[in-house]
């Protein structure tokens, strides 16, 4: 395990600038939670009665949820489990899979947990834009009930505009995200502090005894209230997923020094307002705002929710790209929207699928209160998976003893499970949506991985050993023609099927033959100096292996330009031909996986992007040779 320690972060101005940028990406989701959390606690489907004791109990629960789950678990602990500086559930899964002496069943279980956690993120990427933008636009209803009929149409216009903007990328406006969110958090803190001055007594809510008393007095109903309290920490897991963009220190100091204090001041201010006027529970956030500033506040809140939505949409693009590299997702078109930031990508298929799901969600639920039931269950389940995977990492890779690792697991899993179980009652009210979407995405990812494994095993069984083939050429072989032939192969030690087909039909070989294998490692980035490995073989053959990390951009022509410095003559692209196999899956009489999964894999395989486009190989230099394979 390697800890992120970028020397550029050492200077305070640089640290401040990076922390400011992190506010615009990392904390957008959790930063918009005050729009609806307190409202859902006191006026949602399992509303808590407005009393001073209950109010202090809820404010105490929110403080300790933010402290234990976000501060202790993610900021102080899980961000240390970085994969060469990168975070997120894919990076955490890759670390957990390095467990020594683990049996195949445990490795399969850890892999399945990681894939399912990643699949749940897509539910978050759909719910967050719908929930946050709806809740911001609903502020217009506080100004005047006349706006009520226009809330849903205006929300849809904003969301459609957001998704239509995605092909342009965020490079041009991304610099504004940090300052806007800094102003947003400052406004949250100022509004909260202004109302706290009227009832300073709410500051005592930090005392955990109020949370204990709340459960003691409300018992089962108090436990169900956790299903609304959890809204305060939705988005907390994002700070780990985005760690690779900013580093651990800026994320930590932005949270501890600014975001957390401002967030909690706002919650305390809403509590003071409700103490003063219990009727304010209908919209405590917007009723904090002086009437003259209400419309500007709606505009600012909408801007903050758009930024929060942009962060999860970009996260869905990034996660899909990583899944492709790690072999869990078929190749689909990826566009890079920034010449400077390699992480800024746009995936058309994912963008339009997310937009369709978001529109359906807004039209189906129509209010943020209805959507609150769908929010939380996916996040709490993801947080539980993070805890389990982190437990494996600290036990197996950090060599913690059972007592240390057990205390870590017990503390966080109790909190995670409490929030998750409190959300289970929401399943029929809308919590089914992220679960159904998560299981659907999990099925796609797992089916693709399984199908690719079976396909690889089938190709291996039918392949010819490379050393035997090269030895046979010593006794005479096919006609050799000028130029270079590059054959892509999944196994550098066997003869590619495309080569066998070329010999069968064309009966020639190039003077120089390169057997090219692309290998994706379980680290985020592979340095350029370590990317390409070359081995000279007899009979004019060369074995070339190109290594990429799961966050690198595959570009074979660029990688091959390094060959001339590794003992090979430089490639002349106009004298080079790339030979690629194009397999067609044929149903088997005795399928090696259930028929429905075989049909699903065949459909995904048929619609996957070509290797030519994915690896950026010049199309006019490619020869594709088809073959039929029975799984």
C-alpha positions in Angstrom: 0.0 0.0 0.0 1.3 3.4 -0.9 0.2 6.6 0.9 -0.5 9.7 -1.2 2.1 12.3 -0.3 2.3 14.8 -3.1 5.1 17.2 -2.4 3.3 19.9 -4.2 0.7 20.0 -1.4 3.4 21.0 1.1 3.0 24.8 0.6 0.0 26.5 2.2 -1.1 28.4 -0.9 -1.1 25.2 -3.0 -2.9 23.4 -0.2 -5.5 26.1 0.0 -6.0 26.1 -3.8 -6.4 22.3 -3.9 -8.7 22.3 -0.9 -10.8 25.0 -2.6 -11.0 22.9 -5.8 -12.0 19.9 -3.7 -15.0 21.7 -2.3 -16.4 22.0 -5.8 -16.2 18.3 -6.5 -15.9 16.3 -3.3 -18.4 18.0 -1.0 -21.2 19.0 -3.4 -23.4 16.0 -2.5 -23.1 16.2 1.3 -23.2 20.0 1.0 -26.7 20.1 -0.4 -28.1 17.7 2.4 -29.2 20.6 4.6 -31.8 21.4 1.9 -34.0 18.5 3.0 -32.6 16.5 6.0 -34.3 18.4 8.9 -37.5 18.7 6.9 -37.6 14.9 6.3 -36.9 14.2 10.0 -39.8 16.3 11.3 -42.3 16.1 8.4 -41.5 12.9 6.5 -43.4 9.6 6.5 -42.0 8.7 9.9 -42.0 12.3 11.3 -40.6 12.9 14.7 -42.8 15.0 17.1 -41.4 18.6 17.5 -40.3 18.9 21.1 -37.2 20.5 22.6 -35.9 17.1 23.7 -36.5 15.5 20.2 -34.9 18.4 18.4 -31.7 18.3 20.5 -31.7 14.5 20.1 -31.8 14.8 16.3 -29.2 17.5 16.2 -27.0 15.3 18.4 -27.5 12.3 16.1 -26.6 14.5 13.0 -23.4 15.7 14.7 -22.3 12.2 15.7 -23.2 10.7 12.3 -21.0 13.3 10.6 -18.3 12.8 13.2 -18.2 9.0 13.2 -19.0 8.1 9.6 -17.5 11.1 7.7 -14.7 12.4 9.9 -13.4 9.3 11.7 -14.3 6.6 9.1 -13.7 8.3 5.8 -11.5 11.4 6.4 -9.3 10.0 9.1 -9.2 6.3 8.3 -10.3 5.0 4.9 -8.6 7.7 2.9 -5.3 6.1 4.2 -6.2 2.9 2.2 -5.2 4.4 -1.1 -4.1 2.5 -4.2 -1.1 4.6 -5.2 -3.0 7.8 -4.3 -6.3 6.7 -5.8 -9.5 6.0 -3.8 -12.9 4.7 -4.5 -14.5 1.3 -4.2 -12.7 0.0 -7.3 -9.3 0.9 -5.8 -10.4 -0.5 -2.4 -11.5 -3.8 -4.0 -8.2 -4.0 -5.9 -6.3 -3.7 -2.6 -8.6 -6.2 -0.8 -8.0 -8.8 -3.7 -4.3 -8.7 -2.9 -5.0 -10.7 0.3 -2.5 -13.4 0.8 -3.5 -17.0 1.4 -7.1 -16.3 0.5 -9.1 -19.1 -1.1 -10.9 -18.7 -4.4 -14.3 -18.4 -2.7 -13.1 -15.4 -0.5 -11.6 -13.7 -3.5 -14.8 -14.2 -5.5 -16.8 -12.8 -2.5 -14.6 -9.7 -2.2 -14.8 -9.2 -6.0 -18.6 -9.5 -5.9 -18.9 -7.1 -3.0 -16.7 -4.5 -4.9 -18.7 -4.9 -8.1 -22.0 -4.6 -6.3 -20.8 -1.5 -4.4 -19.7 0.0 -7.7 -23.1 -0.9 -9.2 -24.9 0.9 -6.4 -23.1 4.1 -7.3 -25.1 4.3 -10.5 -28.2 4.5 -8.4 -26.7 7.4 -6.5 -25.8 9.1 -9.8 -29.4 9.0 -10.8 -31.0 10.0 -7.4 -28.6 12.8 -6.5 -29.4 15.1 -9.5 -33.1 14.4 -9.2 -33.3 14.9 -5.4 -31.0 17.8 -5.0 -32.2 19.9 -7.9 -35.9 19.3 -7.0 -35.3 20.3 -3.4 -33.6 23.5 -4.5 -36.3 24.5 -7.0 -38.9 23.8 -4.4 -37.6 26.8 -2.6 -39.7 28.8 -5.0 -42.8 27.4 -3.3 -41.7 29.1 0.0 -41.6 32.4 -1.9 -45.1 32.0 -3.2 -47.4 28.9 -3.8 -48.0 30.2 -7.3 -44.7 28.6 -8.3 -45.8 25.1 -7.3 -47.0 23.9 -10.8 -43.7 25.0 -12.3 -41.4 23.1 -9.9 -41.3 19.8 -11.8 -41.1 21.4 -15.4 -38.3 23.8 -14.2 -36.4 20.9 -12.6 -36.6 18.9 -15.8 -35.3 21.9 -17.9 -32.3 22.3 -15.5 -31.5 18.6 -15.5 -31.9 18.2 -19.3 -29.6 21.2 -19.8 -27.0 19.7 -17.4 -26.9 16.4 -19.3 -26.8 18.2 -22.7 -23.8 20.1 -21.5 -21.8 17.0 -20.7 -20.2 16.6 -24.2 -18.5 20.0 -23.7 -16.8 18.8 -20.5 -16.3 20.9 -17.3 -12.9 22.2 -18.1 -14.3 25.7 -19.0 -16.5 26.2 -15.9 -14.9 23.7 -13.5 -12.7 26.5 -12.0 -15.9 28.2 -10.8 -17.1 25.1 -8.8 -14.7 25.6 -5.9 -15.4 29.3 -5.3 -19.2 28.8 -5.7 -19.2 25.9 -3.2 -17.0 27.9 -0.8 -19.6 30.7 -1.0 -22.4 28.2 -0.5 -20.8 26.7 2.6 -20.1 30.2 4.0 -23.7 31.1 3.4 -24.9 27.9 5.2 -22.7 28.8 8.2 -23.8 32.4 8.3 -27.5 31.6 8.1 -27.1 29.0 10.8 -25.1 31.3 13.1 -27.6 34.1 12.8 -30.4 31.9 14.0 -28.3 30.2 16.7 -27.8 33.6 18.3 -31.6 33.6 19.0 -31.4 30.2 20.8 -27.8 29.5 21.8 -29.1 26.6 23.8 -29.0 24.4 20.7 -25.2 24.3 20.9 -25.6 21.8 23.7 -26.8 19.2 21.1 -23.1 18.2 20.6 -23.5 16.3 23.9 -24.1 12.6 22.9 -26.4 12.1 25.9 -29.2 13.9 24.0 -29.0 11.2 21.3 -29.1 8.5 23.9 -32.2 10.1 25.6 -33.9 10.5 22.2 -33.7 6.7 21.6 -34.7 6.0 25.2 -37.9 8.1 24.8 -38.8 7.3 21.2 -37.6 3.6 21.0 -38.8 2.0 17.7 -39.9 5.3 16.2 -36.6 6.9 17.2 -34.8 4.1 15.4 -36.8 4.7 12.2 -35.8 8.4 12.4 -32.3 7.2 11.5 -33.7 6.7 8.0 -34.0 10.5 7.7 -30.9 11.4 9.7 -28.8 9.4 7.2 -29.6 12.0 4.6 -27.1 14.3 6.4 -24.2 12.0 5.5 -25.2 11.0 1.9 -22.2 12.0 -0.2 -19.7 11.3 2.6 -18.3 8.3 0.6 -17.6 10.6 -2.3 -14.6 12.2 -0.6 -12.8 8.8 -0.8 -13.8 8.2 -4.4 -12.4 11.6 -5.5 -9.2 11.4 -3.5 -7.1 10.7 -6.6 -7.9 14.1 -8.0 -6.9 16.2 -5.0 -4.9 14.1 -2.5 -5.7 13.2 1.1 -4.5 16.4 2.9 -6.6 19.0 0.9 -9.7 16.9 1.4 -9.1 16.5 5.1 -8.4 20.1 5.8 -11.3 21.3 3.6 -13.6 19.1 5.7 -12.3 19.8 9.2 -11.5 23.5 8.7 -14.5 24.7 6.7 -17.1 22.3 5.4 -18.0 20.4 8.6 -18.3 23.5 10.8 -20.4 25.4 8.2 -22.7 22.3 7.6 -23.3 21.7 11.3 -23.9 25.4 12.0 -26.7 25.3 9.5 -28.3 22.3 11.0 -28.1 24.0 14.4 -29.6 27.1 12.9 -32.5 25.1 11.5 -33.0 23.6 14.9 -33.1 27.0 16.5 -35.6 28.2 13.9 -37.9 25.2 14.6 -37.6 25.8 18.4 -38.8 29.4 17.7 -41.6 28.3 15.2 -42.5 24.6 15.0 -44.5 25.3 11.8 -41.1 26.0 10.1 -40.6 22.2 9.7 -42.3 22.4 6.3 -39.2 24.0 4.9 -36.7 24.9 7.6 -33.8 25.6 5.2 -35.5 28.2 3.1 -37.3 29.7 6.1 -33.8 30.5 7.6 -33.4 33.0 4.8 -34.6 36.6 5.1 -37.6 37.1 2.7 -35.7 39.7 0.6 -32.9 37.2 -0.1 -35.1 34.1 -0.8 -35.0 34.2 -4.6 -31.2 34.8 -4.7 -30.9 31.9 -2.2 -32.9 29.6 -4.5 -30.6 30.5 -7.4 -27.5 29.8 -5.2 -29.0 26.5 -4.0 -29.8 25.5 -7.6 -26.2 26.3 -8.6 -24.9 24.2 -5.7 -27.1 21.2 -6.6 -26.0 21.4 -10.2 -22.4 21.2 -9.1 -23.2 18.3 -6.8 -25.0 16.6 -9.7 -22.0 17.2 -12.0 -19.7 15.5 -9.5 -21.7 12.3 -9.4 -22.3 12.3 -13.2 -18.5 12.6 -13.8 -18.0 9.9 -11.2 -20.3 7.6 -13.2 -18.2 8.2 -16.3 -14.9 7.6 -14.4 -16.3 4.4 -12.8 -17.4 3.1 -16.1 -14.0 3.7 -17.6 -12.3 1.9 -14.7 -14.7 -1.0 -15.1 -13.8 -1.3 -18.8 -10.1 -1.4 -18.0 -10.6 -4.0 -15.3 -12.6 -6.2 -17.6 -16.1 -5.8 -15.9 -17.7 -3.8 -18.7 -17.6 -4.1 -22.5 -15.7 -1.4 -24.5 -17.9 1.6 -25.2 -17.1 5.0 -26.7 -15.1 7.3 -24.4 -14.4 10.9 -25.3 -11.8 13.0 -23.5 -13.1 16.5 -22.9 -9.9 18.2 -21.7 -6.5 18.4 -23.2 -4.9 19.0 -19.8 -6.9 16.9 -17.4 -6.8 13.2 -18.5 -9.5 12.3 -15.9 -12.2 14.5 -17.6 -14.1 12.1 -19.8 -17.5 11.8 -21.4 -19.3 8.6 -22.2 -22.3 9.2 -24.4 -24.1 5.9 -23.7 -23.9 6.4 -19.9 -24.9 10.0 -20.2 -28.2 9.4 -22.1 -29.1 6.4 -19.9 -28.6 8.5 -16.8 -30.7 11.3 -18.2 -33.6 8.9 -19.1 -33.5 7.4 -15.6 -33.4 10.9 -13.9 -36.3 12.2 -16.0 -38.3 9.0 -15.1 -37.5 9.5 -11.4 -38.6 13.1 -11.3 -41.8 12.4 -13.2 -42.5 9.3 -11.1 -41.8 10.8 -7.6 -42.5 14.6 -8.4 -41.3 15.9 -5.0 -38.0 15.7 -3.1 -39.9 14.3 0.0 -41.1 11.4 -2.1 -37.6 10.9 -3.4 -36.1 10.9 0.1 -37.4 7.4 0.5 -35.3 6.2 -2.4 -32.2 8.1 -1.1 -30.1 6.6 1.6 -30.4 2.8 1.2 -27.9 2.6 -1.6 -25.5 4.9 0.2 -25.7 3.0 3.5 -25.2 -0.3 1.7 -22.1 1.1 -0.1 -20.8 2.4 3.2 -21.2 -1.1 4.7 -19.3 -2.7 1.8 -16.5 -0.1 2.2 -16.2 -1.1 5.9 -16.0 -4.8 5.1 -13.4 -4.3 2.4 -11.4 -1.9 4.6 -11.4 -4.5 7.4 -9.8 -7.0 4.9 -7.2 -4.4 4.0 -6.2 -3.5 7.6 -6.1 -7.2 8.6 -4.3 -8.7 5.6 -2.2 -5.9 4.2 -1.6 -3.6 7.2 -1.1 -6.6 9.5 -3.3 -5.3 12.3 -4.0 -7.9 14.9 -7.5 -9.3 15.4 -8.3 -7.0 18.4 -7.4 -3.8 16.5 -9.2 -4.9 13.3 -12.2 -6.2 15.3 -12.6 -3.0 17.2 -12.5 -1.1 13.8 -15.0 -3.4 12.3 -17.4 -3.4 15.2 -17.5 0.4 15.6 -18.2 1.2 12.0 -20.3 -1.8 11.1 -22.7 -1.1 14.0 -23.2 2.5 12.8 -23.5 1.5 9.1 -25.9 -1.4 9.9 -28.1 0.9 12.1 -28.5 3.4 9.2 -29.0 0.6 6.6 -31.6 -1.3 8.7 -33.5 1.9 9.4 -33.7 2.5 5.7 -35.1 -1.0 4.9 -38.6 0.2 5.8 -38.3 2.6 2.9 -38.0 -0.2 0.3 -41.7 -0.2 -0.7 -41.9 3.7 -0.6 -39.1 4.1 -3.2 -36.0 2.4 -1.8 -36.6 -0.4 -4.3 -35.3 1.9 -7.1 -31.6 2.1 -6.3 -31.6 -1.6 -5.3 -33.2 -2.7 -8.5 -30.9 -0.5 -10.5 -27.9 -1.7 -8.5 -28.8 -5.4 -9.1 -29.3 -4.7 -12.8 -25.9 -3.1 -13.2 -24.3 -5.8 -11.0 -25.8 -8.5 -13.3 -24.4 -6.8 -16.4 -20.9 -6.3 -14.9 -20.7 -9.9 -13.4 -22.1 -11.5 -16.6 -19.5 -9.7 -18.8 -16.7 -10.7 -16.5 -17.8 -14.3 -16.4 -18.4 -14.4 -20.1 -14.9 -13.0 -20.9 -13.3 -15.5 -18.5 -15.1 -18.4 -20.3 -14.1 -17.0 -23.7 -10.5 -16.6 -22.6 -10.4 -20.2 -21.3 -11.9 -21.5 -24.6 -9.3 -19.6 -26.7 -6.6 -21.0 -24.5 -7.8 -24.6 -25.0 -7.8 -24.1 -28.8 -4.5 -22.3 -29.0 -1.1 -23.5 -30.2 2.0 -23.0 -28.1 4.1 -20.2 -29.5 7.5 -21.9 -29.0 6.3 -25.0 -30.9 5.1 -22.8 -33.8 8.4 -20.8 -33.9 10.4 -24.1 -34.0 8.3 -25.3 -36.9 9.4 -22.3 -38.9 13.0 -23.5 -38.8 12.1 -26.2 -41.2 10.6 -23.9 -43.8 7.5 -21.8 -43.6 5.2 -19.5 -45.4 6.2 -16.7 -47.8 7.6 -13.7 -45.9 6.7 -10.2 -47.2 8.1 -6.8 -46.4 6.7 -4.7 -43.6 5.5 -5.3 -40.0 2.5 -7.4 -38.9 1.1 -6.7 -35.4 -1.1 -9.4 -34.0 -3.0 -8.6 -30.8 -3.2 -11.5 -28.4 -4.6 -12.1 -24.9 -1.9 -14.6 -24.2 1.7 -13.7 -25.3 2.8 -17.3 -25.1 0.4 -18.7 -27.6 -0.2 -18.2 -31.3 -3.0 -15.6 -31.9 -6.0 -17.0 -33.7 -5.8 -14.1 -36.2 -2.4 -15.3 -37.2 -3.5 -18.9 -37.8 -6.4 -17.6 -39.9 -4.1 -15.3 -41.8 -1.8 -18.2 -42.6 -4.7 -20.4 -43.6 -6.2 -17.9 -46.0 -3.3 -15.7 -47.2 -0.3 -18.1 -46.6 2.1 -15.3 -45.8 3.9 -13.7 -42.9 5.5 -10.3 -42.6 9.3 -10.0 -42.2 8.8 -8.6 -38.8 5.9 -10.0 -36.6 5.0 -8.3 -33.3 2.8 -10.3 -30.9 1.1 -7.5 -28.9 -0.4 -8.1 -25.5 -2.2 -5.3 -23.5 -2.2 -5.9 -19.8 -4.3 -3.8 -17.3 -2.8 -3.8 -13.8 -4.7 -3.3 -10.5 -3.0 0.1 -9.9 -4.4 3.4 -11.2 -1.5 4.5 -13.3 1.6 2.9 -14.9 4.5 5.3 -15.5 5.5 5.9 -19.1 9.0 4.5 -18.4 7.5 1.2 -17.2 4.7 0.9 -19.8 6.3 -1.2 -22.5 8.3 -4.5 -22.4 10.0 -6.0 -25.4 11.4 -9.5 -25.9 13.2 -10.6 -29.1 12.1 -14.1 -30.4 13.5 -16.3 -33.3 12.4 -16.0 -36.9 11.8 -12.2 -36.8 9.2 -12.4 -34.1 8.9 -9.9 -31.2 6.9 -10.1 -28.0 5.6 -6.7 -26.9 3.6 -6.2 -23.7 2.0 -2.9 -22.9 0.9 -2.2 -19.3 -1.8 0.2 -18.4 -3.3 1.2 -15.0 -7.1 1.1 -14.6 -7.3 4.9 -14.9 -4.9 5.2 -17.9 -6.0 6.1 -21.4 -5.1 3.2 -23.8 -3.5 4.5 -27.0 -1.5 1.8 -28.7 0.1 3.9 -31.6 1.5 6.3 -28.9 2.8 3.5 -26.8 4.5 1.9 -29.8 6.5 5.0 -30.5 8.7 3.9 -27.6 9.8 0.7 -29.4 12.8 2.4 -31.2 14.4 3.0 -27.8 14.0 -0.6 -26.7 16.2 -2.4 -29.3 13.7 -2.4 -32.2 13.8 -0.4 -35.4 11.1 2.3 -35.4 7.7 1.4 -36.8 6.6 2.9 -40.1 2.9 3.1 -39.7 2.2 3.0 -43.4 4.1 -0.2 -43.7 2.5 -1.8 -40.6 -0.7 -3.9 -40.5 -2.7 -4.7 -37.3 -4.4 -8.1 -37.4 -7.3 -8.4 -35.0 -9.5 -11.3 -34.3 -13.3 -10.7 -34.4 -15.1 -13.4 -32.5 -18.7 -14.3 -33.0 -20.3 -16.1 -30.0 -22.4 -19.1 -31.0 -24.8 -20.7 -28.5 -23.7 -24.0 -27.2 -26.0 -27.0 -26.7 -24.7 -27.4 -23.2 -24.0 -23.8 -22.1 -21.3 -23.2 -19.6 -23.5 -20.6 -18.0 -27.3 -20.2 -17.8 -29.0 -19.5 -21.1 -30.3 -16.1 -20.1 -26.8 -15.0 -19.1 -25.4 -16.4 -22.3 -27.9 -14.4 -24.4 -27.1 -11.3 -22.3 -23.3 -11.8 -22.8 -23.8 -12.4 -26.5 -25.8 -9.1 -26.8 -23.2 -7.2 -24.9 -20.4 -8.7 -26.9 -22.0 -7.9 -30.2 -22.6 -4.2 -29.2 -19.2 -3.6 -27.6 -17.0 -1.0 -29.2 -14.3 -2.4 -31.6 -10.7 -2.8 -30.4 -9.7 -0.5 -33.2 -11.6 2.5 -31.8 -10.9 1.7 -28.1 -7.1 1.4 -28.6 -7.0 4.2 -31.1 -5.5 2.2 -33.9 -5.7 3.8 -37.3 -8.6 2.1 -39.0 -6.9 2.0 -42.4 -4.1 -0.1 -41.0 -6.4 -2.8 -39.5 -7.3 -6.3 -40.9 -10.0 -8.1 -39.0 -10.3 -11.9 -39.3 -13.5 -13.4 -38.0 -14.0 -16.6 -36.2 -17.0 -18.4 -34.5 -16.6 -19.6 -30.9 -19.0 -21.8 -28.9 -19.0 -20.9 -25.2 
